[in-house]
Amino acid sequence: MAFVDIKIANLPTVRYSRVVTATYLDLVVSVGGIIGLFVGISAINILELFYWCLCRRN
């Protein structure tokens, strides 16, 4: 019977980098989502308000 002893000289390491890119559109979408979630107003509601106030004065 024989025994084999295997040792690792250096422990393996995992290195990763996370690159986060945020644009102006991401900011607008995030702010709009937060406002819509907590206030209940969306961009369509605001446009509809302008439509009723400006275009439908009859």
PDB file with one MODEL, atoms N, CA, C and O in Angstrom:
MODEL        1
ATOM      1  N   MET A   1       0.838  -1.157   0.000  1.00  0.00           N
ATOM      2  CA  MET A   1       0.000   0.000   0.000  1.00  0.00           C
ATOM      3  C   MET A   1       0.896   1.237   0.000  1.00  0.00           C
ATOM      4  O   MET A   1       1.914   1.277   0.691  1.00  0.00           O
ATOM      5  N   ALA A   2       0.506   2.242  -0.782  1.00  0.00           N
ATOM      6  CA  ALA A   2       1.293   3.472  -0.869  1.00  0.00           C
ATOM      7  C   ALA A   2       0.378   4.673  -0.655  1.00  0.00           C
ATOM      8  O   ALA A   2      -0.792   4.654  -1.037  1.00  0.00           O
ATOM      9  N   PHE A   3       0.922   5.705  -0.047  1.00  0.00           N
ATOM     10  CA  PHE A   3       0.194   6.956   0.181  1.00  0.00           C
ATOM     11  C   PHE A   3       0.857   8.064  -0.613  1.00  0.00           C
ATOM     12  O   PHE A   3       2.083   8.160  -0.671  1.00  0.00           O
ATOM     13  N   VAL A   4       0.030   8.900  -1.224  1.00  0.00           N
ATOM     14  CA  VAL A   4       0.529  10.025  -1.995  1.00  0.00           C
ATOM     15  C   VAL A   4       0.067  11.292  -1.283  1.00  0.00           C
ATOM     16  O   VAL A   4      -1.123  11.471  -1.023  1.00  0.00           O
ATOM     17  N   ASP A   5       1.003  12.156  -0.977  1.00  0.00           N
ATOM     18  CA  ASP A   5       0.697  13.413  -0.301  1.00  0.00           C
ATOM     19  C   ASP A   5       0.894  14.547  -1.301  1.00  0.00           C
ATOM     20  O   ASP A   5       2.008  14.793  -1.763  1.00  0.00           O
ATOM     21  N   ILE A   6      -0.206  15.241  -1.632  1.00  0.00           N
ATOM     22  CA  ILE A   6      -0.160  16.328  -2.596  1.00  0.00           C
ATOM     23  C   ILE A   6      -0.431  17.630  -1.852  1.00  0.00           C
ATOM     24  O   ILE A   6      -1.410  17.743  -1.115  1.00  0.00           O
ATOM     25  N   LYS A   7       0.441  18.605  -2.050  1.00  0.00           N
ATOM     26  CA  LYS A   7       0.269  19.912  -1.428  1.00  0.00           C
ATOM     27  C   LYS A   7       0.273  20.980  -2.506  1.00  0.00           C
ATOM     28  O   LYS A   7       0.962  20.867  -3.519  1.00  0.00           O
ATOM     29  N   ILE A   8      -0.519  22.026  -2.262  1.00  0.00           N
ATOM     30  CA  ILE A   8      -0.574  23.149  -3.188  1.00  0.00           C
ATOM     31  C   ILE A   8       0.404  24.202  -2.686  1.00  0.00           C
ATOM     32  O   ILE A   8       0.353  24.610  -1.526  1.00  0.00           O
ATOM     33  N   ALA A   9       1.289  24.634  -3.567  1.00  0.00           N
ATOM     34  CA  ALA A   9       2.306  25.601  -3.165  1.00  0.00           C
ATOM     35  C   ALA A   9       1.680  26.969  -2.889  1.00  0.00           C
ATOM     36  O   ALA A   9       1.985  27.592  -1.872  1.00  0.00           O
ATOM     37  N   ASN A  10       0.828  27.431  -3.763  1.00  0.00           N
ATOM     38  CA  ASN A  10       0.144  28.711  -3.599  1.00  0.00           C
ATOM     39  C   ASN A  10      -1.356  28.470  -3.661  1.00  0.00           C
ATOM     40  O   ASN A  10      -1.842  27.751  -4.533  1.00  0.00           O
ATOM     41  N   LEU A  11      -2.078  29.069  -2.739  1.00  0.00           N
ATOM     42  CA  LEU A  11      -3.525  28.922  -2.759  1.00  0.00           C
ATOM     43  C   LEU A  11      -4.095  29.702  -3.939  1.00  0.00           C
ATOM     44  O   LEU A  11      -3.609  30.787  -4.255  1.00  0.00           O
ATOM     45  N   PRO A  12      -5.107  29.167  -4.583  1.00  0.00           N
ATOM     46  CA  PRO A  12      -5.696  29.887  -5.717  1.00  0.00           C
ATOM     47  C   PRO A  12      -6.478  31.114  -5.241  1.00  0.00           C
ATOM     48  O   PRO A  12      -7.190  31.067  -4.238  1.00  0.00           O
ATOM     49  N   THR A  13      -6.330  32.179  -5.964  1.00  0.00           N
ATOM     50  CA  THR A  13      -7.066  33.404  -5.652  1.00  0.00           C
ATOM     51  C   THR A  13      -7.898  33.804  -6.854  1.00  0.00           C
ATOM     52  O   THR A  13      -7.497  33.601  -8.000  1.00  0.00           O
ATOM     53  N   VAL A  14      -9.040  34.365  -6.584  1.00  0.00           N
ATOM     54  CA  VAL A  14      -9.920  34.837  -7.643  1.00  0.00           C
ATOM     55  C   VAL A  14      -9.985  36.345  -7.527  1.00  0.00           C
ATOM     56  O   VAL A  14     -10.365  36.888  -6.490  1.00  0.00           O
ATOM     57  N   ARG A  15      -9.614  37.003  -8.590  1.00  0.00           N
ATOM     58  CA  ARG A  15      -9.675  38.453  -8.616  1.00  0.00           C
ATOM     59  C   ARG A  15     -10.640  38.867  -9.709  1.00  0.00           C
ATOM     60  O   ARG A  15     -10.569  38.387 -10.840  1.00  0.00           O
ATOM     61  N   TYR A  16     -11.529  39.755  -9.356  1.00  0.00           N
ATOM     62  CA  TYR A  16     -12.474  40.268 -10.336  1.00  0.00           C
ATOM     63  C   TYR A  16     -12.656  41.746 -10.099  1.00  0.00           C
ATOM     64  O   TYR A  16     -12.473  42.248  -8.990  1.00  0.00           O
ATOM     65  N   SER A  17     -13.011  42.413 -11.131  1.00  0.00           N
ATOM     66  CA  SER A  17     -13.299  43.834 -11.020  1.00  0.00           C
ATOM     67  C   SER A  17     -14.681  44.088 -11.589  1.00  0.00           C
ATOM     68  O   SER A  17     -15.064  43.521 -12.612  1.00  0.00           O
ATOM     69  N   ARG A  18     -15.403  44.928 -10.926  1.00  0.00           N
ATOM     70  CA  ARG A  18     -16.747  45.262 -11.356  1.00  0.00           C
ATOM     71  C   ARG A  18     -16.726  46.678 -11.908  1.00  0.00           C
ATOM     72  O   ARG A  18     -16.398  47.628 -11.198  1.00  0.00           O
ATOM     73  N   VAL A  19     -17.071  46.806 -13.150  1.00  0.00           N
ATOM     74  CA  VAL A  19     -17.097  48.102 -13.803  1.00  0.00           C
ATOM     75  C   VAL A  19     -18.558  48.525 -13.940  1.00  0.00           C
ATOM     76  O   VAL A  19     -19.334  47.892 -14.656  1.00  0.00           O
ATOM     77  N   VAL A  20     -18.917  49.585 -13.254  1.00  0.00           N
ATOM     78  CA  VAL A  20     -20.280  50.077 -13.282  1.00  0.00           C
ATOM     79  C   VAL A  20     -20.308  51.370 -14.091  1.00  0.00           C
ATOM     80  O   VAL A  20     -19.614  52.337 -13.775  1.00  0.00           O
ATOM     81  N   THR A  21     -21.101  51.365 -15.110  1.00  0.00           N
ATOM     82  CA  THR A  21     -21.244  52.567 -15.913  1.00  0.00           C
ATOM     83  C   THR A  21     -22.673  53.056 -15.774  1.00  0.00           C
ATOM     84  O   THR A  21     -23.622  52.297 -15.974  1.00  0.00           O
ATOM     85  N   ALA A  22     -22.818  54.295 -15.439  1.00  0.00           N
ATOM     86  CA  ALA A  22     -24.139  54.892 -15.307  1.00  0.00           C
ATOM     87  C   ALA A  22     -24.205  56.117 -16.215  1.00  0.00           C
ATOM     88  O   ALA A  22     -23.311  56.963 -16.219  1.00  0.00           O
ATOM     89  N   THR A  23     -25.253  56.184 -16.958  1.00  0.00           N
ATOM     90  CA  THR A  23     -25.434  57.307 -17.862  1.00  0.00           C
ATOM     91  C   THR A  23     -26.518  58.229 -17.307  1.00  0.00           C
ATOM     92  O   THR A  23     -27.139  57.942 -16.283  1.00  0.00           O
ATOM     93  N   TYR A  24     -26.726  59.332 -18.001  1.00  0.00           N
ATOM     94  CA  TYR A  24     -27.764  60.285 -17.613  1.00  0.00           C
ATOM     95  C   TYR A  24     -29.151  59.644 -17.714  1.00  0.00           C
ATOM     96  O   TYR A  24     -30.033  59.927 -16.903  1.00  0.00           O
ATOM     97  N   LEU A  25     -29.335  58.790 -18.703  1.00  0.00           N
ATOM     98  CA  LEU A  25     -30.612  58.109 -18.872  1.00  0.00           C
ATOM     99  C   LEU A  25     -30.892  57.168 -17.703  1.00  0.00           C
ATOM    100  O   LEU A  25     -32.039  57.048 -17.273  1.00  0.00           O
ATOM    101  N   ASP A  26     -29.871  56.505 -17.187  1.00  0.00           N
ATOM    102  CA  ASP A  26     -30.050  55.651 -16.009  1.00  0.00           C
ATOM    103  C   ASP A  26     -30.516  56.461 -14.809  1.00  0.00           C
ATOM    104  O   ASP A  26     -31.355  56.001 -14.033  1.00  0.00           O
ATOM    105  N   LEU A  27     -29.981  57.653 -14.656  1.00  0.00           N
ATOM    106  CA  LEU A  27     -30.396  58.526 -13.555  1.00  0.00           C
ATOM    107  C   LEU A  27     -31.855  58.942 -13.707  1.00  0.00           C
ATOM    108  O   LEU A  27     -32.616  58.923 -12.740  1.00  0.00           O
ATOM    109  N   VAL A  28     -32.240  59.316 -14.918  1.00  0.00           N
ATOM    110  CA  VAL A  28     -33.618  59.735 -15.167  1.00  0.00           C
ATOM    111  C   VAL A  28     -34.585  58.583 -14.907  1.00  0.00           C
ATOM    112  O   VAL A  28     -35.639  58.783 -14.304  1.00  0.00           O
ATOM    113  N   VAL A  29     -34.241  57.399 -15.350  1.00  0.00           N
ATOM    114  CA  VAL A  29     -35.099  56.234 -15.150  1.00  0.00           C
ATOM    115  C   VAL A  29     -35.218  55.891 -13.672  1.00  0.00           C
ATOM    116  O   VAL A  29     -36.307  55.563 -13.200  1.00  0.00           O
ATOM    117  N   SER A  30     -34.122  55.963 -12.943  1.00  0.00           N
ATOM    118  CA  SER A  30     -34.153  55.660 -11.516  1.00  0.00           C
ATOM    119  C   SER A  30     -34.994  56.667 -10.743  1.00  0.00           C
ATOM    120  O   SER A  30     -35.802  56.285  -9.897  1.00  0.00           O
ATOM    121  N   VAL A  31     -34.806  57.946 -11.030  1.00  0.00           N
ATOM    122  CA  VAL A  31     -35.577  58.977 -10.334  1.00  0.00           C
ATOM    123  C   VAL A  31     -37.059  58.858 -10.688  1.00  0.00           C
ATOM    124  O   VAL A  31     -37.915  58.985  -9.812  1.00  0.00           O
ATOM    125  N   GLY A  32     -37.365  58.620 -11.949  1.00  0.00           N
ATOM    126  CA  GLY A  32     -38.760  58.438 -12.352  1.00  0.00           C
ATOM    127  C   GLY A  32     -39.403  57.228 -11.697  1.00  0.00           C
ATOM    128  O   GLY A  32     -40.573  57.274 -11.317  1.00  0.00           O
ATOM    129  N   GLY A  33     -38.653  56.154 -11.563  1.00  0.00           N
ATOM    130  CA  GLY A  33     -39.182  54.963 -10.894  1.00  0.00           C
ATOM    131  C   GLY A  33     -39.451  55.202  -9.422  1.00  0.00           C
ATOM    132  O   GLY A  33     -40.461  54.740  -8.890  1.00  0.00           O
ATOM    133  N   ILE A  34     -38.554  55.922  -8.758  1.00  0.00           N
ATOM    134  CA  ILE A  34     -38.740  56.214  -7.333  1.00  0.00           C
ATOM    135  C   ILE A  34     -39.935  57.133  -7.128  1.00  0.00           C
ATOM    136  O   ILE A  34     -40.736  56.916  -6.219  1.00  0.00           O
ATOM    137  N   ILE A  35     -40.061  58.154  -7.962  1.00  0.00           N
ATOM    138  CA  ILE A  35     -41.202  59.068  -7.851  1.00  0.00           C
ATOM    139  C   ILE A  35     -42.505  58.314  -8.130  1.00  0.00           C
ATOM    140  O   ILE A  35     -43.500  58.501  -7.430  1.00  0.00           O
ATOM    141  N   GLY A  36     -42.489  57.472  -9.146  1.00  0.00           N
ATOM    142  CA  GLY A  36     -43.689  56.697  -9.450  1.00  0.00           C
ATOM    143  C   GLY A  36     -44.049  55.723  -8.350  1.00  0.00           C
ATOM    144  O   GLY A  36     -45.229  55.470  -8.106  1.00  0.00           O
ATOM    145  N   LEU A  37     -43.053  55.178  -7.688  1.00  0.00           N
ATOM    146  CA  LEU A  37     -43.318  54.213  -6.626  1.00  0.00           C
ATOM    147  C   LEU A  37     -43.888  54.878  -5.390  1.00  0.00           C
ATOM    148  O   LEU A  37     -44.855  54.378  -4.816  1.00  0.00           O
ATOM    149  N   PHE A  38     -43.316  55.989  -4.967  1.00  0.00           N
ATOM    150  CA  PHE A  38     -43.709  56.590  -3.705  1.00  0.00           C
ATOM    151  C   PHE A  38     -44.806  57.643  -3.842  1.00  0.00           C
ATOM    152  O   PHE A  38     -45.568  57.854  -2.899  1.00  0.00           O
ATOM    153  N   VAL A  39     -44.901  58.301  -4.982  1.00  0.00           N
ATOM    154  CA  VAL A  39     -45.881  59.369  -5.142  1.00  0.00           C
ATOM    155  C   VAL A  39     -47.059  58.904  -5.994  1.00  0.00           C
ATOM    156  O   VAL A  39     -48.188  59.341  -5.772  1.00  0.00           O
ATOM    157  N   GLY A  40     -46.817  58.045  -6.946  1.00  0.00           N
ATOM    158  CA  GLY A  40     -47.879  57.558  -7.805  1.00  0.00           C
ATOM    159  C   GLY A  40     -48.058  58.391  -9.061  1.00  0.00           C
ATOM    160  O   GLY A  40     -49.090  58.292  -9.724  1.00  0.00           O
ATOM    161  N   ILE A  41     -47.082  59.200  -9.393  1.00  0.00           N
ATOM    162  CA  ILE A  41     -47.152  60.041 -10.594  1.00  0.00           C
ATOM    163  C   ILE A  41     -46.153  59.503 -11.608  1.00  0.00           C
ATOM    164  O   ILE A  41     -45.009  59.204 -11.268  1.00  0.00           O
ATOM    165  N   SER A  42     -46.592  59.384 -12.846  1.00  0.00           N
ATOM    166  CA  SER A  42     -45.678  58.964 -13.907  1.00  0.00           C
ATOM    167  C   SER A  42     -45.565  60.079 -14.937  1.00  0.00           C
ATOM    168  O   SER A  42     -46.289  61.072 -14.873  1.00  0.00           O
ATOM    169  N   ALA A  43     -44.665  59.909 -15.873  1.00  0.00           N
ATOM    170  CA  ALA A  43     -44.469  60.918 -16.916  1.00  0.00           C
ATOM    171  C   ALA A  43     -45.702  61.036 -17.795  1.00  0.00           C
ATOM    172  O   ALA A  43     -46.012  62.124 -18.281  1.00  0.00           O
ATOM    173  N   ILE A  44     -46.406  59.937 -18.006  1.00  0.00           N
ATOM    174  CA  ILE A  44     -47.619  59.983 -18.815  1.00  0.00           C
ATOM    175  C   ILE A  44     -48.696  60.803 -18.116  1.00  0.00           C
ATOM    176  O   ILE A  44     -49.431  61.540 -18.773  1.00  0.00           O
ATOM    177  N   ASN A  45     -48.803  60.686 -16.791  1.00  0.00           N
ATOM    178  CA  ASN A  45     -49.772  61.498 -16.055  1.00  0.00           C
ATOM    179  C   ASN A  45     -49.452  62.988 -16.161  1.00  0.00           C
ATOM    180  O   ASN A  45     -50.359  63.811 -16.283  1.00  0.00           O
ATOM    181  N   ILE A  46     -48.192  63.330 -16.116  1.00  0.00           N
ATOM    182  CA  ILE A  46     -47.794  64.737 -16.234  1.00  0.00           C
ATOM    183  C   ILE A  46     -48.099  65.256 -17.633  1.00  0.00           C
ATOM    184  O   ILE A  46     -48.610  66.366 -17.780  1.00  0.00           O
ATOM    185  N   LEU A  47     -47.794  64.473 -18.658  1.00  0.00           N
ATOM    186  CA  LEU A  47     -48.122  64.878 -20.031  1.00  0.00           C
ATOM    187  C   LEU A  47     -49.623  64.998 -20.229  1.00  0.00           C
ATOM    188  O   LEU A  47     -50.093  65.907 -20.915  1.00  0.00           O
ATOM    189  N   GLU A  48     -50.373  64.090 -19.634  1.00  0.00           N
ATOM    190  CA  GLU A  48     -51.826  64.170 -19.736  1.00  0.00           C
ATOM    191  C   GLU A  48     -52.361  65.422 -19.047  1.00  0.00           C
ATOM    192  O   GLU A  48     -53.312  66.032 -19.535  1.00  0.00           O
ATOM    193  N   LEU A  49     -51.774  65.808 -17.935  1.00  0.00           N
ATOM    194  CA  LEU A  49     -52.167  67.027 -17.242  1.00  0.00           C
ATOM    195  C   LEU A  49     -51.925  68.249 -18.125  1.00  0.00           C
ATOM    196  O   LEU A  49     -52.791  69.119 -18.228  1.00  0.00           O
ATOM    197  N   PHE A  50     -50.752  68.321 -18.763  1.00  0.00           N
ATOM    198  CA  PHE A  50     -50.474  69.421 -19.686  1.00  0.00           C
ATOM    199  C   PHE A  50     -51.450  69.412 -20.866  1.00  0.00           C
ATOM    200  O   PHE A  50     -51.894  70.465 -21.322  1.00  0.00           O
ATOM    201  N   TYR A  51     -51.772  68.232 -21.344  1.00  0.00           N
ATOM    202  CA  TYR A  51     -52.707  68.129 -22.467  1.00  0.00           C
ATOM    203  C   TYR A  51     -54.070  68.682 -22.071  1.00  0.00           C
ATOM    204  O   TYR A  51     -54.656  69.473 -22.809  1.00  0.00           O
ATOM    205  N   TRP A  52     -54.566  68.282 -20.937  1.00  0.00           N
ATOM    206  CA  TRP A  52     -55.894  68.749 -20.513  1.00  0.00           C
ATOM    207  C   TRP A  52     -55.893  70.246 -20.202  1.00  0.00           C
ATOM    208  O   TRP A  52     -56.894  70.924 -20.435  1.00  0.00           O
ATOM    209  N   CYS A  53     -54.798  70.760 -19.687  1.00  0.00           N
ATOM    210  CA  CYS A  53     -54.756  72.188 -19.345  1.00  0.00           C
ATOM    211  C   CYS A  53     -54.532  73.083 -20.568  1.00  0.00           C
ATOM    212  O   CYS A  53     -55.109  74.168 -20.638  1.00  0.00           O
ATOM    213  N   LEU A  54     -53.728  72.667 -21.510  1.00  0.00           N
ATOM    214  CA  LEU A  54     -53.358  73.514 -22.636  1.00  0.00           C
ATOM    215  C   LEU A  54     -54.179  73.256 -23.893  1.00  0.00           C
ATOM    216  O   LEU A  54     -54.556  74.203 -24.584  1.00  0.00           O
ATOM    217  N   CYS A  55     -54.455  72.035 -24.194  1.00  0.00           N
ATOM    218  CA  CYS A  55     -55.077  71.699 -25.475  1.00  0.00           C
ATOM    219  C   CYS A  55     -56.584  71.574 -25.392  1.00  0.00           C
ATOM    220  O   CYS A  55     -57.258  71.790 -26.399  1.00  0.00           O
ATOM    221  N   ARG A  56     -57.128  71.248 -24.284  1.00  0.00           N
ATOM    222  CA  ARG A  56     -58.566  70.982 -24.162  1.00  0.00           C
ATOM    223  C   ARG A  56     -59.294  72.094 -23.399  1.00  0.00           C
ATOM    224  O   ARG A  56     -60.067  71.812 -22.483  1.00  0.00           O
ATOM    225  N   ARG A  57     -59.054  73.334 -23.768  1.00  0.00           N
ATOM    226  CA  ARG A  57     -59.683  74.452 -23.066  1.00  0.00           C
ATOM    227  C   ARG A  57     -61.093  74.725 -23.551  1.00  0.00           C
ATOM    228  O   ARG A  57     -61.703  75.685 -23.080  1.00  0.00           O
ATOM    229  N   ASN A  58     -61.631  73.965 -24.433  1.00  0.00           N
ATOM    230  CA  ASN A  58     -62.976  74.223 -24.981  1.00  0.00           C
ATOM    231  C   ASN A  58     -64.040  74.004 -23.944  1.00  0.00           C
ATOM    232  O   ASN A  58     -65.225  74.175 -24.230  1.00  0.00           O
TER     233      ASN A  58
ENDMDL
END
